[in-house]
Amino acid sequence: MVDEFEKHRSRMFALAYRLLGSAVEAEDAVQDTYLRWSAAHHDEIQSPGAWLAKVLTNLCLNRLTSARARREQYIGPWLPEPVLTDAPFETAERRDSISMAFLVLLERLTPAERAVFVLREAFSYGYREIADVLELSEVNARQLHRRARQRIGDRRRFDATADARRRVVERFLDAARDGDLAGLERLLAADVVAWSDGGGKAAAARRAVSGAAHVARFVAGLAAKFGGPSLGLAHAEINGEAGVVASLDGAVTVVFVLETDGERIFGLRAVLNPDKLAFLVEQLAGRKAAR
């Protein structure tokens, strides 16, 4: 019984994270699903994967209703919890649907629209399968998916190689460390936008910062604030994108995610809220212990 559940755990977490935008809440939803699995009559379950997906999705829908209310009162820009994806966490085919930009766009959708869109776009569910999971008609599932696509609209996608992303990160770090505003501006796209999420628990800009000159000063200001001999900077793949983990005296203080085409940075997201860094810190600790 436990072995069967564990076969589906990573896929369930991937689904729950996309639905909730929170790694900690996704883990809780998976655990709640396990409790229901433990109490179920397994001889009546023909397809464990489908049964688990249905239970998990509906648990997430319940959580999304309360999460939307909390996010309306959130202090400053809301960003998803960052997760490391450079280990066997996500398949290459699904990395686009775990990006920060994608998860932020999903916030425009109702819980039902989000569930349909994630199941269809990220996990390639058919409309009949989606209808079974959400207990909808197939026609309704199609309508919700069409409405979700209209709300999200066209989104910019970048297909940079890992090496190209790494080079951008290195140039970004060098310019930020040196306080090189001109160097930062050359690296940033003219219409670049930066968001920082402190959630009222860490000092962060309350509004998005736009334009290369303004974002360059924003980055230089953060670098000056967190700079010093105890500053640690590490490149990492975060949410399928180029990322930087910054730490002071060994404690992670901010995570940057760079949206780049391999030459210019078009979006910059900085997560400073310590609550949102907890899962990534656990990931780092787990990998360190495994070495």
Backbone as CSV, one residue per row, in Angstrom:
resi,resn,N_x,N_y,N_z,CA_x,CA_y,CA_z,C_x,C_y,C_z
1,MET,0.832,-1.207,0.000,0.000,0.000,0.000,0.868,1.259,0.000
2,VAL,1.875,1.291,0.889,2.773,2.441,0.966,3.611,2.532,-0.304
3,ASP,4.101,1.378,-0.784,4.933,1.370,-1.988,4.167,1.908,-3.187
4,GLU,2.903,1.543,-3.299,2.092,2.033,-4.415,1.944,3.543,-4.358
5,PHE,1.727,4.064,-3.161,1.601,5.518,-3.003,2.905,6.209,-3.365
6,GLU,4.029,5.665,-2.900,5.319,6.298,-3.143,5.665,6.347,-4.631
7,LYS,5.152,5.412,-5.412,5.383,5.429,-6.855,4.818,6.697,-7.489
8,HIS,3.801,7.278,-6.861,3.119,8.441,-7.431,3.465,9.747,-6.711
9,ARG,4.284,9.678,-5.669,4.508,10.855,-4.829,5.081,12.041,-5.603
10,SER,6.137,11.833,-6.384,6.773,12.969,-7.062,5.819,13.625,-8.056
11,ARG,5.032,12.821,-8.758,4.066,13.377,-9.711,2.975,14.154,-8.965
12,MET,2.556,13.634,-7.806,1.530,14.333,-7.028,2.056,15.668,-6.509
13,PHE,3.298,15.688,-6.056,3.863,16.948,-5.582,3.940,17.953,-6.725
14,ALA,4.373,17.496,-7.897,4.471,18.385,-9.055,3.113,18.985,-9.401
15,LEU,2.068,18.182,-9.311,0.720,18.672,-9.594,0.265,19.657,-8.517
16,ALA,0.451,19.295,-7.259,-0.005,20.150,-6.160,0.737,21.483,-6.140
17,TYR,2.032,21.456,-6.453,2.803,22.704,-6.459,2.294,23.661,-7.526
18,ARG,1.981,23.146,-8.690,1.450,24.003,-9.754,0.070,24.554,-9.391
19,LEU,-0.710,23.765,-8.704,-2.043,24.218,-8.327,-2.002,25.257,-7.214
20,LEU,-1.028,25.145,-6.308,-1.014,25.986,-5.111,0.050,27.083,-5.148
21,GLY,1.125,26.886,-5.898,2.210,27.866,-5.912,3.014,27.884,-4.624
22,SER,2.778,26.905,-3.785,3.462,26.806,-2.491,3.966,25.383,-2.314
23,ALA,5.277,25.233,-2.154,5.854,23.911,-1.970,5.457,23.311,-0.626
24,VAL,5.402,24.137,0.412,5.035,23.642,1.738,3.586,23.157,1.743
25,GLU,2.688,23.953,1.155,1.288,23.536,1.091,1.113,22.333,0.189
26,ALA,1.918,22.238,-0.857,1.852,21.071,-1.739,2.216,19.806,-0.975
27,GLU,3.259,19.872,-0.156,3.627,18.715,0.662,2.503,18.335,1.609
28,ASP,1.854,19.350,2.215,0.741,19.076,3.123,-0.413,18.403,2.379
29,ALA,-0.693,18.864,1.161,-1.778,18.281,0.373,-1.468,16.832,0.009
30,VAL,-0.218,16.551,-0.321,0.178,15.179,-0.622,0.027,14.300,0.613
31,GLN,0.400,14.827,1.770,0.262,14.049,3.004,-1.208,13.784,3.329
32,ASP,-2.057,14.780,3.115,-3.492,14.586,3.337,-4.049,13.529,2.383
33,THR,-3.519,13.507,1.173,-3.934,12.491,0.209,-3.531,11.106,0.688
34,TYR,-2.343,11.019,1.273,-1.891,9.735,1.809,-2.817,9.230,2.919
35,LEU,-3.271,10.136,3.765,-4.172,9.729,4.840,-5.470,9.134,4.274
36,ARG,-5.968,9.726,3.218,-7.179,9.209,2.574,-6.904,7.891,1.862
37,TRP,-5.709,7.791,1.294,-5.306,6.541,0.645,-5.212,5.410,1.674
38,SER,-4.675,5.716,2.833,-4.519,4.700,3.879,-5.866,4.173,4.365
39,ALA,-6.879,5.057,4.357,-8.204,4.660,4.860,-9.111,4.097,3.771
40,ALA,-8.642,4.086,2.515,-9.493,3.656,1.399,-9.560,2.134,1.293
41,HIS,-10.586,1.637,0.610,-10.724,0.208,0.299,-10.029,-0.032,-1.041
42,HIS,-8.806,-0.528,-0.988,-7.980,-0.592,-2.175,-8.461,-1.600,-3.203
43,ASP,-9.222,-2.577,-2.762,-9.731,-3.547,-3.723,-10.794,-2.941,-4.637
44,GLU,-11.283,-1.752,-4.274,-12.286,-1.066,-5.092,-11.655,-0.023,-6.026
45,ILE,-10.340,0.178,-5.914,-9.656,1.186,-6.722,-9.006,0.512,-7.922
46,GLN,-9.513,0.812,-9.107,-9.002,0.179,-10.316,-7.712,0.836,-10.817
47,SER,-7.620,2.157,-10.675,-6.439,2.886,-11.145,-5.931,3.784,-10.015
48,PRO,-4.925,3.333,-9.263,-4.412,4.142,-8.145,-3.975,5.540,-8.567
49,GLY,-3.304,5.669,-9.708,-2.840,6.983,-10.156,-3.989,7.947,-10.373
50,ALA,-5.039,7.495,-11.032,-6.205,8.345,-11.287,-6.920,8.689,-9.983
51,TRP,-7.031,7.712,-9.094,-7.707,7.940,-7.797,-6.941,8.991,-6.997
52,LEU,-5.626,8.852,-6.933,-4.810,9.789,-6.161,-4.864,11.189,-6.755
53,ALA,-4.810,11.284,-8.084,-4.867,12.596,-8.737,-6.192,13.285,-8.441
54,LYS,-7.271,12.530,-8.442,-8.588,13.116,-8.178,-8.681,13.627,-6.749
55,VAL,-8.254,12.815,-5.800,-8.308,13.229,-4.395,-7.414,14.448,-4.167
56,LEU,-6.198,14.387,-4.683,-5.252,15.477,-4.486,-5.759,16.774,-5.104
57,THR,-6.252,16.707,-6.331,-6.723,17.918,-7.017,-7.846,18.575,-6.236
58,ASN,-8.763,17.795,-5.748,-9.886,18.377,-5.010,-9.459,18.924,-3.646
59,LEU,-8.478,18.304,-3.025,-7.921,18.875,-1.790,-7.266,20.227,-2.081
60,CYS,-6.569,20.309,-3.198,-5.922,21.565,-3.577,-6.954,22.642,-3.904
61,LEU,-8.051,22.273,-4.533,-9.100,23.241,-4.835,-9.644,23.862,-3.552
62,ASN,-9.805,23.052,-2.521,-10.267,23.583,-1.230,-9.260,24.556,-0.652
63,ARG,-7.979,24.230,-0.778,-6.934,25.106,-0.257,-6.838,26.400,-1.062
64,LEU,-7.071,26.314,-2.367,-6.963,27.493,-3.213,-7.984,28.555,-2.841
65,THR,-9.151,28.144,-2.428,-10.195,29.102,-2.067,-9.741,30.002,-0.923
66,SER,-9.141,29.403,0.107,-8.652,30.206,1.237,-7.371,30.939,0.874
67,ALA,-6.545,30.348,0.001,-5.285,30.987,-0.397,-5.551,32.286,-1.151
68,ARG,-6.578,32.298,-1.978,-6.899,33.512,-2.735,-7.227,34.665,-1.794
69,ALA,-7.941,34.366,-0.726,-8.279,35.413,0.244,-7.025,35.936,0.937
70,ARG,-6.104,35.029,1.285,-4.862,35.457,1.943,-4.014,36.309,1.009
71,ARG,-3.975,35.967,-0.255,-3.117,36.682,-1.196,-3.657,38.073,-1.507
72,GLU,-4.956,38.256,-1.351,-5.523,39.590,-1.544,-5.040,40.555,-0.472
73,GLN,-4.651,40.029,0.698,-4.171,40.855,1.794,-2.644,40.835,1.903
74,TYR,-1.980,40.170,0.973,-0.529,40.016,1.029,0.149,41.373,0.857
75,ILE,1.212,41.584,1.596,1.944,42.849,1.536,2.952,42.807,0.391
76,GLY,2.755,43.672,-0.599,3.655,43.719,-1.740,3.345,42.624,-2.750
77,PRO,4.174,42.503,-3.792,3.960,41.479,-4.813,4.029,40.070,-4.216
78,TRP,3.122,39.211,-4.684,3.140,37.801,-4.277,3.865,36.994,-5.338
79,LEU,4.851,36.183,-4.920,5.548,35.275,-5.812,5.451,33.853,-5.271
80,PRO,5.514,32.857,-6.136,5.488,31.464,-5.661,6.725,31.145,-4.838
81,GLU,6.646,30.079,-4.052,7.825,29.612,-3.331,8.806,29.014,-4.337
82,PRO,10.061,29.434,-4.313,11.040,28.883,-5.256,11.403,27.437,-4.925
83,VAL,11.647,26.646,-5.964,12.085,25.259,-5.777,13.262,24.984,-6.707
84,LEU,14.197,24.189,-6.246,15.320,23.764,-7.082,14.824,22.700,-8.056
85,THR,15.211,22.843,-9.315,14.769,21.876,-10.325,15.928,21.280,-11.102
86,ASP,17.162,21.453,-10.627,18.309,20.942,-11.376,18.629,19.492,-11.043
87,ALA,17.835,18.870,-10.164,17.950,17.439,-9.886,16.722,16.770,-10.495
88,PRO,16.570,15.434,-10.378,15.400,14.767,-10.962,14.106,15.163,-10.248
89,PHE,13.691,16.386,-10.436,12.441,16.891,-9.832,11.386,17.059,-10.906
90,GLU,11.810,17.565,-12.047,10.891,17.834,-13.149,11.487,17.311,-14.452
91,THR,10.646,16.810,-15.319,11.104,16.430,-16.646,11.308,17.682,-17.477
92,ALA,12.160,17.592,-18.466,12.434,18.748,-19.321,11.167,19.243,-20.004
93,GLU,10.271,18.306,-20.354,9.055,18.688,-21.062,8.133,19.551,-20.210
94,ARG,8.223,19.428,-18.876,7.279,20.139,-18.016,7.891,21.361,-17.353
95,ARG,9.165,21.671,-17.636,9.820,22.771,-16.933,9.165,24.122,-17.213
96,ASP,8.656,24.318,-18.412,8.042,25.606,-18.748,6.848,25.890,-17.847
97,SER,6.126,24.850,-17.464,4.916,25.044,-16.668,5.199,25.167,-15.171
98,ILE,6.479,25.212,-14.805,6.810,25.419,-13.391,7.543,26.740,-13.196
99,SER,7.716,27.493,-14.272,8.427,28.767,-14.176,7.659,29.750,-13.300
100,MET,8.375,30.679,-12.722,7.740,31.703,-11.890,6.699,32.478,-12.698
101,ALA,7.063,32.824,-13.932,6.153,33.604,-14.770,4.849,32.849,-14.995
102,PHE,4.952,31.554,-15.260,3.759,30.741,-15.507,2.897,30.663,-14.247
103,LEU,3.513,30.414,-13.107,2.752,30.277,-11.865,2.078,31.585,-11.462
104,VAL,2.733,32.709,-11.742,2.109,34.000,-11.450,0.896,34.218,-12.355
105,LEU,1.009,33.832,-13.620,-0.118,33.961,-14.539,-1.308,33.122,-14.082
106,LEU,-1.036,31.968,-13.485,-2.121,31.103,-13.024,-2.961,31.758,-11.928
107,GLU,-2.393,32.773,-11.266,-3.142,33.471,-10.228,-4.332,34.232,-10.802
108,ARG,-4.363,34.460,-12.099,-5.488,35.150,-12.728,-6.734,34.268,-12.806
109,LEU,-6.555,32.969,-12.652,-7.625,32.018,-12.898,-8.407,31.689,-11.638
110,THR,-9.641,31.274,-11.828,-10.417,30.729,-10.715,-9.820,29.369,-10.358
111,PRO,-10.100,28.843,-9.171,-9.566,27.517,-8.820,-9.916,26.437,-9.849
112,ALA,-11.145,26.420,-10.328,-11.542,25.399,-11.300,-10.797,25.573,-12.619
113,GLU,-10.659,26.812,-13.081,-9.923,27.080,-14.318,-8.462,26.663,-14.165
114,ARG,-7.906,26.959,-13.024,-6.494,26.621,-12.788,-6.298,25.104,-12.813
115,ALA,-7.197,24.370,-12.174,-7.080,22.911,-12.149,-7.171,22.341,-13.558
116,VAL,-8.140,22.801,-14.333,-8.295,22.310,-15.702,-7.063,22.662,-16.531
117,PHE,-6.586,23.885,-16.408,-5.461,24.336,-17.217,-4.192,23.561,-16.878
118,VAL,-3.925,23.353,-15.597,-2.724,22.619,-15.184,-2.797,21.166,-15.643
119,LEU,-3.934,20.526,-15.430,-4.069,19.124,-15.829,-3.895,18.964,-17.341
120,ARG,-4.414,19.917,-18.086,-4.347,19.839,-19.546,-2.975,20.239,-20.076
121,GLU,-2.462,21.380,-19.638,-1.239,21.940,-20.216,0.030,21.299,-19.669
122,ALA,0.046,21.012,-18.372,1.277,20.499,-17.753,1.325,18.972,-17.704
123,PHE,0.164,18.325,-17.664,0.146,16.868,-17.503,-0.563,16.137,-18.639
124,SER,-0.963,16.890,-19.672,-1.519,16.311,-20.900,-2.729,15.416,-20.647
125,TYR,-3.560,15.781,-19.670,-4.800,15.041,-19.433,-5.772,15.314,-20.578
126,GLY,-6.525,14.299,-20.967,-7.602,14.490,-21.916,-8.796,15.126,-21.224
127,TYR,-9.699,15.692,-22.009,-10.862,16.358,-21.412,-11.751,15.375,-20.639
128,ARG,-11.839,14.153,-21.109,-12.632,13.154,-20.382,-12.000,12.851,-19.025
129,GLU,-10.658,12.742,-19.007,-9.963,12.498,-17.741,-10.150,13.669,-16.781
130,ILE,-10.054,14.889,-17.311,-10.240,16.082,-16.474,-11.655,16.109,-15.909
131,ALA,-12.624,15.770,-16.748,-14.017,15.743,-16.304,-14.201,14.745,-15.168
132,ASP,-13.523,13.601,-15.251,-13.621,12.593,-14.192,-12.991,13.093,-12.895
133,VAL,-11.848,13.763,-13.017,-11.158,14.257,-11.819,-11.991,15.305,-11.093
134,LEU,-12.574,16.231,-11.841,-13.285,17.362,-11.244,-14.794,17.148,-11.163
135,GLU,-15.236,15.986,-11.646,-16.668,15.662,-11.649,-17.465,16.727,-12.406
136,LEU,-16.991,16.985,-13.625,-17.631,17.923,-14.537,-18.057,17.164,-15.789
137,SER,-18.831,17.828,-16.626,-19.085,17.273,-17.946,-17.865,17.563,-18.815
138,GLU,-17.672,16.760,-19.854,-16.544,16.995,-20.745,-16.674,18.349,-21.439
139,VAL,-17.890,18.746,-21.751,-18.130,20.046,-22.371,-17.705,21.173,-21.435
140,ASN,-18.031,21.039,-20.160,-17.655,22.060,-19.178,-16.144,22.136,-19.024
141,ALA,-15.482,20.989,-19.048,-14.017,20.967,-18.942,-13.392,21.728,-20.115
142,ARG,-13.927,21.537,-21.314,-13.420,22.239,-22.491,-13.649,23.751,-22.359
143,GLN,-14.812,24.128,-21.869,-15.129,25.547,-21.708,-14.200,26.210,-20.705
144,LEU,-13.935,25.524,-19.581,-13.040,26.075,-18.564,-11.624,26.225,-19.112
145,HIS,-11.176,25.262,-19.891,-9.844,25.339,-20.468,-9.742,26.499,-21.455
146,ARG,-10.750,26.657,-22.293,-10.750,27.755,-23.261,-10.758,29.102,-22.546
147,ARG,-11.556,29.216,-21.491,-11.623,30.463,-20.732,-10.280,30.754,-20.060
148,ALA,-9.636,29.716,-19.530,-8.335,29.897,-18.873,-7.293,30.378,-19.875
149,ARG,-7.275,29.807,-21.062,-6.307,30.227,-22.086,-6.531,31.684,-22.473
150,GLN,-7.784,32.092,-22.537,-8.089,33.481,-22.880,-7.623,34.432,-21.785
151,ARG,-7.795,34.026,-20.534,-7.386,34.887,-19.413,-5.872,35.018,-19.330
152,ILE,-5.176,33.963,-19.614,-3.714,33.998,-19.536,-3.124,34.705,-20.752
153,GLY,-3.723,34.477,-21.916,-3.235,35.127,-23.125,-1.905,34.566,-23.577
154,ASP,-1.294,35.250,-24.523,0.017,34.836,-25.020,1.077,35.167,-23.985
155,ARG,1.967,34.234,-23.744,3.035,34.490,-22.786,4.381,34.274,-23.460
156,ARG,5.302,35.116,-23.082,6.631,35.070,-23.696,7.392,33.854,-23.174
157,ARG,7.959,33.103,-24.085,8.749,31.927,-23.717,10.174,32.095,-24.221
158,PHE,11.130,31.585,-23.440,12.533,31.661,-23.824,13.118,30.253,-23.841
159,ASP,13.946,30.000,-24.821,14.503,28.663,-24.995,16.020,28.719,-24.958
160,ALA,16.562,29.251,-23.880,18.016,29.354,-23.737,18.585,28.043,-23.199
161,THR,19.790,27.719,-23.617,20.453,26.525,-23.111,20.922,26.770,-21.674
162,ALA,21.211,25.684,-20.967,21.689,25.803,-19.592,23.001,26.586,-19.542
163,ASP,23.888,26.354,-20.513,25.170,27.070,-20.548,24.950,28.561,-20.771
164,ALA,24.019,28.906,-21.671,23.740,30.321,-21.941,23.157,30.992,-20.701
165,ARG,22.269,30.304,-20.006,21.696,30.865,-18.769,22.782,31.076,-17.728
166,ARG,23.689,30.110,-17.624,24.768,30.227,-16.633,25.653,31.433,-16.936
167,ARG,25.960,31.658,-18.207,26.791,32.809,-18.572,26.102,34.120,-18.205
168,VAL,24.795,34.178,-18.405,24.043,35.379,-18.027,24.116,35.589,-16.522
169,VAL,23.955,34.515,-15.760,24.027,34.614,-14.303,25.394,35.119,-13.871
170,GLU,26.455,34.591,-14.473,27.811,35.008,-14.101,28.024,36.494,-14.387
171,ARG,27.560,36.958,-15.528,27.683,38.383,-15.860,26.853,39.228,-14.893
172,PHE,25.680,38.736,-14.561,24.798,39.436,-13.624,25.465,39.561,-12.254
173,LEU,26.040,38.468,-11.772,26.685,38.481,-10.455,27.909,39.388,-10.445
174,ASP,28.717,39.322,-11.489,29.912,40.162,-11.545,29.533,41.647,-11.492
175,ALA,28.529,42.027,-12.299,28.124,43.430,-12.330,27.499,43.852,-11.011
176,ALA,26.699,42.966,-10.402,26.047,43.300,-9.140,27.073,43.456,-8.017
177,ARG,28.040,42.537,-7.947,29.075,42.607,-6.905,29.865,43.909,-7.014
178,ASP,30.175,44.314,-8.252,31.008,45.498,-8.473,30.207,46.801,-8.431
179,GLY,28.883,46.676,-8.308,28.064,47.888,-8.367,28.143,48.553,-9.722
180,ASP,28.333,47.745,-10.766,28.516,48.245,-12.133,27.150,48.496,-12.777
181,LEU,26.631,49.709,-12.612,25.312,50.027,-13.145,25.281,49.928,-14.666
182,ALA,26.324,50.403,-15.321,26.368,50.353,-16.781,26.383,48.901,-17.263
183,GLY,27.152,48.055,-16.563,27.200,46.644,-16.921,25.855,45.963,-16.731
184,LEU,25.164,46.305,-15.646,23.839,45.747,-15.407,22.860,46.198,-16.491
185,GLU,22.910,47.466,-16.836,21.990,47.976,-17.856,22.201,47.294,-19.203
186,ARG,23.446,47.000,-19.547,23.720,46.325,-20.813,23.139,44.906,-20.821
187,LEU,23.061,44.317,-19.646,22.567,42.946,-19.525,21.040,42.885,-19.494
188,LEU,20.408,43.981,-19.094,18.956,44.009,-18.939,18.265,44.470,-20.220
189,ALA,17.127,43.853,-20.530,16.316,44.304,-21.652,15.712,45.660,-21.306
190,ALA,15.427,46.463,-22.327,14.898,47.813,-22.086,13.599,47.777,-21.308
191,ASP,12.762,46.742,-21.539,11.462,46.661,-20.866,11.465,45.666,-19.706
192,VAL,12.649,45.403,-19.142,12.753,44.464,-18.022,11.891,44.919,-16.847
193,VAL,11.353,43.940,-16.114,10.561,44.212,-14.911,11.102,43.363,-13.774
194,ALA,11.208,43.956,-12.588,11.672,43.234,-11.403,10.598,43.267,-10.326
195,TRP,10.394,42.121,-9.693,9.460,42.005,-8.577,10.212,41.467,-7.369
196,SER,9.871,41.947,-6.187,10.496,41.411,-4.978,9.406,41.100,-3.953
197,ASP,9.494,39.930,-3.367,8.487,39.418,-2.444,9.094,39.309,-1.048
198,GLY,8.699,40.263,-0.188,9.131,40.211,1.205,7.999,39.817,2.130
199,GLY,6.763,39.965,1.647,5.601,39.554,2.433,5.463,40.262,3.755
200,GLY,6.092,41.439,3.906,6.034,42.136,5.179,7.003,41.585,6.214
201,LYS,7.776,40.539,5.844,8.713,39.912,6.786,10.164,40.205,6.437
202,ALA,10.380,40.815,5.274,11.725,41.237,4.848,11.552,42.481,3.995
203,ALA,12.499,43.388,4.089,12.413,44.633,3.331,12.457,44.340,1.842
204,ALA,11.443,44.812,1.120,11.356,44.577,-0.317,10.518,45.683,-0.945
205,ALA,10.712,45.892,-2.245,9.921,46.899,-2.957,8.457,46.473,-2.964
206,ARG,7.565,47.408,-2.661,6.138,47.099,-2.598,5.508,47.026,-3.986
207,ARG,6.209,47.551,-4.998,5.683,47.540,-6.355,6.751,47.069,-7.324
208,ALA,6.314,46.631,-8.493,7.259,46.196,-9.519,8.120,47.373,-9.966
209,VAL,9.360,47.071,-10.330,10.308,48.071,-10.833,10.498,47.808,-12.324
210,SER,10.333,48.837,-13.145,10.376,48.663,-14.597,11.476,49.493,-15.244
211,GLY,12.016,48.974,-16.350,13.019,49.695,-17.120,14.428,49.336,-16.695
212,ALA,15.342,49.267,-17.665,16.708,48.821,-17.389,17.418,49.685,-16.349
213,ALA,17.301,51.012,-16.451,18.005,51.890,-15.518,17.499,51.703,-14.094
214,HIS,16.180,51.642,-13.930,15.603,51.491,-12.593,15.910,50.114,-11.997
215,VAL,15.822,49.076,-12.821,16.096,47.732,-12.317,17.576,47.582,-11.969
216,ALA,18.464,48.199,-12.755,19.896,48.148,-12.449,20.167,48.755,-11.072
217,ARG,19.542,49.901,-10.785,19.723,50.522,-9.463,19.124,49.660,-8.367
218,PHE,17.991,49.031,-8.656,17.349,48.136,-7.691,18.278,46.969,-7.333
219,VAL,18.876,46.347,-8.359,19.780,45.216,-8.134,21.029,45.668,-7.380
220,ALA,21.574,46.799,-7.775,22.774,47.308,-7.105,22.483,47.609,-5.637
221,GLY,21.281,48.119,-5.365,20.899,48.400,-3.986,20.812,47.134,-3.153
222,LEU,20.237,46.074,-3.719,20.172,44.799,-2.998,21.567,44.233,-2.768
223,ALA,22.418,44.333,-3.792,23.781,43.817,-3.662,24.539,44.549,-2.563
224,ALA,24.341,45.870,-2.478,25.015,46.646,-1.439,24.486,46.271,-0.057
225,LYS,23.177,46.021,0.015,22.559,45.674,1.296,23.066,44.341,1.825
226,PHE,23.181,43.362,0.919,23.573,42.021,1.351,25.059,41.733,1.122
227,GLY,25.794,42.731,0.631,27.198,42.505,0.323,28.061,42.360,1.567
228,GLY,29.310,41.988,1.337,30.245,41.834,2.446,30.962,40.505,2.366
229,PRO,31.951,40.295,3.214,32.753,39.063,3.160,31.965,37.806,3.492
230,SER,30.842,37.945,4.223,30.073,36.758,4.606,28.999,36.409,3.580
231,LEU,28.960,37.162,2.469,27.958,36.917,1.433,28.358,35.714,0.587
232,GLY,27.426,34.793,0.430,27.643,33.642,-0.442,26.675,33.683,-1.602
233,LEU,27.162,33.438,-2.810,26.331,33.453,-4.004,26.539,32.144,-4.755
234,ALA,25.451,31.476,-5.087,25.550,30.199,-5.794,24.547,30.162,-6.934
235,HIS,25.020,29.738,-8.091,24.137,29.567,-9.236,23.306,28.294,-9.025
236,ALA,22.047,28.326,-9.426,21.183,27.148,-9.322,20.071,27.254,-10.348
237,GLU,19.551,26.113,-10.779,18.354,26.131,-11.602,17.152,26.162,-10.659
238,ILE,16.376,27.220,-10.761,15.235,27.418,-9.867,13.978,27.576,-10.715
239,ASN,13.003,26.738,-10.456,11.761,26.737,-11.232,12.037,26.655,-12.737
240,GLY,13.038,25.859,-13.088,13.361,25.648,-14.487,14.068,26.807,-15.142
241,GLU,14.475,27.804,-14.366,15.093,29.012,-14.921,16.438,29.267,-14.247
242,ALA,17.176,30.235,-14.790,18.441,30.625,-14.183,18.174,31.266,-12.831
243,GLY,18.928,30.866,-11.836,18.699,31.410,-10.503,19.965,31.619,-9.714
244,VAL,19.846,32.409,-8.667,20.954,32.692,-7.757,20.448,32.550,-6.328
245,VAL,21.182,31.814,-5.527,20.872,31.684,-4.095,21.894,32.513,-3.330
246,ALA,21.424,33.522,-2.612,22.309,34.392,-1.835,22.147,34.081,-0.356
247,SER,23.267,33.991,0.339,23.225,33.674,1.767,24.195,34.565,2.535
248,LEU,23.857,34.827,3.789,24.709,35.570,4.708,25.041,34.672,5.883
249,ASP,26.332,34.489,6.120,26.781,33.608,7.203,26.137,32.230,7.097
250,GLY,25.962,31.763,5.867,25.429,30.424,5.639,23.916,30.324,5.621
251,ALA,23.196,31.397,5.935,21.730,31.382,5.952,21.190,32.012,4.680
252,VAL,20.329,31.300,3.970,19.763,31.826,2.728,18.873,33.024,3.043
253,THR,19.132,34.139,2.363,18.383,35.367,2.623,17.550,35.826,1.433
254,VAL,17.979,35.498,0.228,17.225,35.916,-0.946,17.525,34.957,-2.094
255,VAL,16.521,34.693,-2.884,16.667,33.872,-4.086,16.235,34.706,-5.278
256,PHE,17.088,34.775,-6.299,16.777,35.487,-7.534,16.464,34.478,-8.632
257,VAL,15.437,34.761,-9.399,15.120,33.961,-10.584,15.144,34.899,-11.785
258,LEU,15.956,34.559,-12.790,16.148,35.420,-13.951,15.442,34.818,-15.168
259,GLU,14.613,35.610,-15.786,13.948,35.200,-17.025,14.790,35.728,-18.182
260,THR,15.439,34.825,-18.911,16.418,35.254,-19.904,16.349,34.412,-21.174
261,ASP,16.741,35.036,-22.284,16.851,34.324,-23.553,18.280,33.871,-23.805
262,GLY,19.132,34.008,-22.802,20.536,33.629,-22.937,21.439,34.805,-23.259
263,GLU,20.835,35.975,-23.524,21.610,37.184,-23.808,21.176,38.350,-22.930
264,ARG,19.878,38.542,-22.799,19.335,39.630,-21.999,18.384,39.071,-20.933
265,ILE,18.246,39.835,-19.864,17.314,39.481,-18.791,16.041,40.288,-19.002
266,PHE,14.922,39.591,-19.111,13.639,40.242,-19.361,12.778,40.335,-18.099
267,GLY,13.054,39.491,-17.131,12.308,39.515,-15.880,13.199,39.076,-14.737
268,LEU,13.025,39.694,-13.591,13.817,39.374,-12.412,12.867,39.259,-11.222
269,ARG,12.908,38.134,-10.540,12.047,37.932,-9.377,12.919,37.586,-8.178
270,ALA,12.753,38.359,-7.105,13.548,38.168,-5.893,12.620,37.770,-4.752
271,VAL,12.864,36.621,-4.171,12.065,36.143,-3.038,12.887,36.323,-1.767
272,LEU,12.384,37.182,-0.874,13.076,37.464,0.391,12.287,36.980,1.608
273,ASN,11.007,36.729,1.448,10.171,36.262,2.556,10.749,34.958,3.095
274,PRO,11.225,34.931,4.342,11.878,33.716,4.863,10.966,32.503,4.873
275,ASP,9.667,32.710,5.034,8.734,31.575,5.025,8.745,30.877,3.666
276,LYS,8.929,31.653,2.616,8.901,31.083,1.269,10.232,30.448,0.870
277,LEU,11.256,30.648,1.671,12.562,30.063,1.374,12.783,28.746,2.102
278,ALA,11.860,28.391,2.998,12.060,27.221,3.857,12.200,25.922,3.057
279,PHE,11.354,25.734,2.053,11.409,24.479,1.292,12.720,24.369,0.525
280,LEU,13.139,25.456,-0.108,14.392,25.440,-0.858,15.574,25.177,0.080
281,VAL,15.533,25.740,1.265,16.600,25.491,2.253,16.648,24.002,2.594
282,GLU,15.477,23.368,2.740,15.441,21.928,3.002,16.019,21.143,1.828
283,GLN,15.696,21.576,0.615,16.264,20.913,-0.564,17.789,20.991,-0.551
284,LEU,18.325,22.176,-0.260,19.770,22.349,-0.228,20.414,21.476,0.850
285,ALA,19.771,21.435,2.023,20.308,20.620,3.119,20.291,19.138,2.753
286,GLY,19.216,18.703,2.086,19.121,17.303,1.699,20.194,16.910,0.704
287,ARG,20.490,17.796,-0.233,21.509,17.507,-1.229,22.902,17.520,-0.615
288,LYS,23.097,18.428,0.346,24.396,18.476,1.020,24.635,17.201,1.813
289,ALA,23.579,16.707,2.489,23.703,15.495,3.295,23.926,14.267,2.422
290,ALA,23.416,14.313,1.186,23.526,13.150,0.296,24.895,13.034,-0.352
291,ARG,25.704,14.077,-0.268,27.031,14.040,-0.912,27.986,13.134,-0.163
